[in-house]
């Protein structure tokens, strides 16, 4: 007796039915970035757990190790490493999908992302800055003259 094949086992990856393909195309790039951020956080959390497990393990310094404890810790470590591998593959898929979604976009110069002040306001700012500079230089000149007079007396 043979078992029936799993659903989709003969379908190559990327071949979806019509509604599934349409739903996959409608994924928002911002949502993908959020998923990627959550995946990175999961990767960091799993990595911290792995280091915690490794830190708590004792080195075999000629001490007899209980095999049950050893097997339990080894199993946990291998499970964390397997989950970490899965998370890295998921992150790679999200990265590739984001790059695919953004491939047609033209890069926007940074200058265009900065809000632009209208011409009238910028001319006014230039005039007020120039008048402030003129006022400061006149004030400096007056102070220098007063100091000169004091030195002469």
Secondary structure, 3 states (H helix, E strand, C coil): CCCCCCCCCCCCCCCCCHHHHHHHHCCCHHHHHHHHHHHHHHHHHHHHHHHHHHHHCCCCCCCCCCHHHHHHHHHHHHHHHHHHHHHHHHHHHHHHHHHHHCCCCCCCCHHHHCCCCCHHHHHHHHHHHHHHHHHHHHHHHHHHHHHHHHHHC
